[in-house]
Amino acid sequence: MRNTLSKVGGFLLCLLFWGTIIRAQSIPIRGKVTGPDGSPIIGATVAIKGQKTGTVTDVMGAYKLQAPATATLVVSFIGFQPKEVPVNNRAELDVKLEEDQKKLEEVVVVGYGQQKKKDVTGAISSINSKTIMEVPVTNAQQALQGRTPGIDVINNSNKPGDEPRVRVRGTRSLSAGNDPLYVVDGIPFAGNLNDINPQDIASMDVLKDASATAIYGSRGANGVVLVSTRKGKVSAPQVTYSGVYGIVNTLGKTDMMDSQQYLAMKREANRAAGLYDDNNPDASDAKIFTATEIENIKRGVNTDWQSLMLSQGWQTRHGIGVSGGTETTKYAVTGGYFKDQGVLQLQSYERYNLHMAIDQMIGKHVQIGASSLATYSMRKGGTYNGMSASLKMLPIADPYDAEGKLITYPTSDNQQPNALLDYEDGNRVERLSHIRFFNSLYGEISLFDGLKYRLNVGTDVFQNNYGLFQSKKNTDLLIGGGDATATKQGQLIWAYTIENLLTYNKTFNKHSLNITGLYSVQRQREDSSSASVRGIPVEWQEYYNLGQAATVTGISGLLGTWTILSYMGRVNYGFDDRYLVTLTLRADGSSRFAPGKKWGYFPSVALGWNVTSEDFMKGVSWLENLKVRGSYGRIGNTGIPPYATQGLLGRTPYSFGNKGVTGFSPLLLRNPNLTWETTASTNIGIDFSLFKGRITGSMDVYKQKTTDLLLQRFLPFSNGFDAVLENLGVTQNKGIEIGLSTVNVQTRSGFTWSMDVNFYMNREKILSLGAGKMQDIGNGWFVGQPTYVYYDYKKVGIWQDQAAAQVYKQRQGEIQLADLNNDKKLDDKDRTILGAPQPKWSGGMTQRFSYKGLDLSVVAFARMGSMVRSDFYSSFNTLFGRYNNLDVDYWTPTNPTNNFPRPNANQERPNNYNTLSYFDGSFFKIRNITLGYSLPESLMKRWQMEALRFAVDIKQPLILAPYRQKYKGIDPEDVNVIGVDAPATWMLQFGVNATF
């Protein structure tokens, strides 16, 4: 025992002695940290390399600390390049940091090239691959929502595989397309981005103003989204794997009536119609309910049809890639798999992706490369709407008989077949298989100093095969009756793009010059056909043997080809890193237009001034970048399908003598004068960076005017045609966009908090509908109003007084409408503009936190001041008793509410029921919360890995909206009308990312 204590005591004395030696070797160090101009840097971190010891500089930029004489100090601050300084027994160490120009030197992809951020004169928003993957998305378009100002992304539906609607700075055209042009690796990309695995995208740059988009001429009016896929880099072979699995659940169920609520509503509906005698309820019930319903009521049946139709969905995504390369050869290969099983059993989307990219130097002056995207996808239940049938089902209906089999008509009502029948094998089969090969190839040669020639060749081939089979027991056919039906459609699209680019890039003295010339041709050919039949004798053949069907109900085919020939020139000039000029002119010739109207010319000019490069700004240390820019230009929209200027003939049967024959007659009046829709755009913006990069951002103000809108001009029927397509209308868009990125906290312990915020307002307005026309009520177009509005009567309540209601030929308990002109009658003159889907403002915010290996991000999005129309309140608020109903507060003599009218069995729907459908569409959403953990570097070296990260995501955990909290809706996010379809969902997702 004594020996043990002696050994321990000796060990402690050694430690004490060794600690004294170490302390003796530590020396006090003081100094000052300054910037390149000698100004002190406040809050710079001064740490001892390899240790957790450190300090920060004071208001004079000074610091002091104890450090070993042989240590190395690491000095860092936001906006400056970190610097390592050996102590070497020095007691005083002054450190000068150099500015980190990475932010300003970052490359932004522009049309047909790249530019440094500081040289950009147009309005461009960019997101990188990390930002794209911060939110679990099916396609890359969804990643733009709430991340960049001026980009409005709204989900069309919640069906797996559906694509969102994307608008860049609002809606311009009334009848032509408003979707932006997508360009992938320099080649125009038809359709949407659903075919691209978001993990294969390196960056997305959105061109918004005329200076940025005019380079794409006739297709740039709606904005341009440039997508750059991942490429190889100089490194040893690197293998990556990512995998996620998510559990999907509905955000809530539609609030329908249960059995007791439904029984009360139906009895009230018949009471209002004079068909229910409260003094003899049993006899009255026998009149208004079927025998089956009476029996179910006695048994206390209370079926929740939504719960039977909905189930837990799931998503999974896996990707594996290999990349690397040398100075002469770079490569990247990735493969991906994605599956989204919806909460409705018949709806799913599955996708396989393969992406390959290679870049090869041949000698010193020639470079070639290729990028290839291959996709196969299968979408099931694309048009299936099981919710519509299930919501109508009565809660007093029992779906199963005593043996557990589905009852075809649970209430003996032939208009209410059992919604669960669609889930029976073979009753409804719908598939859309899609295969696509998109290739981008290039060759570039340096002719002499600064001059390069580049050839881009893009090919795009995709095929769609669609089939829909409905058996005799499918709910759609059970309502209308009839034999099994089938439809089969095929579509093949082949396109190519050839571009010849000549660029000259030279810097001499204080002058920089970049000249780009382009000659290109793009051509697309579409071949499609469709056939529909009824009466399939062998149902297990589904839609694969249409020739055996009893009746052909429809057959069609289409061949469409178009070509665009283009010339473009662009000049970028800069003087002394202060003054920037961009001049662009593009000429497009389109085969869609008639001779004499084929060519359109689209010029633009942009100016930029780097204010911080001026001599008078040298002493302003807190502002490292301030750029003012302005642009003006004209861009186009092709707007019409091929052959629209040639008119159209239709097959017409008629009697000739005593025989029935067919001939052809004009269906569409020919107009050879059709031309481009043209948008003139003005943009003024500033870019800034403050406090060594702690605050960076931009602000833009714009105004756009679109002329020669393609609209139908109505003609007297005596001409034989009721309308002709002409260039008539004018619209206007103007707005403001603000984007801001901040580093709020950054400590020497490793904790950081950064934030991205964006805010934008856009105001659409129709300026003219042509020929002095002020409104087109059928389309919702009104001069002076947004491009789409809700035009209807205005509900002010429910009639409470019978005498007052009779003045307007209404009854007590019915919807009371506003008499806007106070003429004591209700007619079309009392209809008014209630609102528009256009929000007053929109914005998004991303908060990022990190501490050592932990990281947390929160992505939010808001849309305020819009109006939506809900189909739930028109389709499922009939209040006449045949179908189930929304659980609403309806009027009765004992419940004189002003919310909803009295049920009435004599009315299939309440009078003016559409007025019940309009709601405030404002909402705030937390789109996603991600918590991740990256294993420490020391452990990765031991495991011979580069990185390993685990993460958990919660997608759409919170929605704050009047439609949801006040009116019991689920999700107000939809395009104009909230449809009755697959319900909105939330998801809990687990993921892993590994790099070897």
VENZIDA-V647595 format. One record per run of one state. SS is the DSSP state (2 for helix, 1 for strand, 0 for the rest). FROM is the first residue (numbers start at 1). TO is the last residue. Records with the same first field share a line. If there is no record, write none. Layout:
# VENZIDA-V647595
SS = FROM-TO ; FROM-TO
This chain:
# VENZIDA-V647595
0 = 1-1 ; 35-39 ; 41-44 ; 49-53 ; 57-61 ; 69-71 ; 77-79 ; 81-82 ; 87-91 ; 93-94 ; 97-98 ; 100-101 ; 106-106 ; 111-112 ; 120-123 ; 133-139 ; 145-150 ; 155-164 ; 169-180 ; 185-186 ; 190-197 ; 208-209 ; 220-223 ; 230-234 ; 251-255 ; 257-258 ; 273-277 ; 289-290 ; 300-304 ; 311-312 ; 326-328 ; 342-343 ; 345-347 ; 363-365 ; 381-385 ; 393-399 ; 401-405 ; 407-418 ; 424-427 ; 449-450 ; 471-474 ; 481-484 ; 509-510 ; 535-538 ; 542-545 ; 549-550 ; 576-578 ; 591-598 ; 614-614 ; 618-622 ; 638-643 ; 647-647 ; 657-658 ; 669-676 ; 691-694 ; 715-716 ; 720-722 ; 747-750 ; 769-774 ; 780-780 ; 783-789 ; 793-794 ; 799-801 ; 808-814 ; 818-827 ; 831-831 ; 836-840 ; 852-853 ; 865-866 ; 871-871 ; 876-885 ; 887-889 ; 891-891 ; 893-894 ; 896-899 ; 901-912 ; 917-917 ; 921-922 ; 935-936 ; 943-946 ; 961-961 ; 966-976 ; 979-984 ; 996-996
2 = 2-25 ; 102-105 ; 117-119 ; 129-132 ; 140-144 ; 198-200 ; 210-219 ; 259-272 ; 278-288 ; 291-299 ; 305-309 ; 386-392 ; 419-423 ; 475-480 ; 539-541 ; 546-548 ; 611-613 ; 615-617 ; 644-646 ; 717-719 ; 777-779 ; 802-807 ; 828-830 ; 872-875 ; 913-916 ; 937-942 ; 962-965
1 = 26-34 ; 40-40 ; 45-48 ; 54-56 ; 62-68 ; 72-76 ; 80-80 ; 83-86 ; 92-92 ; 95-96 ; 99-99 ; 107-110 ; 113-116 ; 124-128 ; 151-154 ; 165-168 ; 181-184 ; 187-189 ; 201-207 ; 224-229 ; 235-250 ; 256-256 ; 310-310 ; 313-325 ; 329-341 ; 344-344 ; 348-362 ; 366-380 ; 400-400 ; 406-406 ; 428-448 ; 451-470 ; 485-508 ; 511-534 ; 551-575 ; 579-590 ; 599-610 ; 623-637 ; 648-656 ; 659-668 ; 677-690 ; 695-714 ; 723-746 ; 751-768 ; 775-776 ; 781-782 ; 790-792 ; 795-798 ; 815-817 ; 832-835 ; 841-851 ; 854-864 ; 867-870 ; 886-886 ; 890-890 ; 892-892 ; 895-895 ; 900-900 ; 918-920 ; 923-934 ; 947-960 ; 977-978 ; 985-995
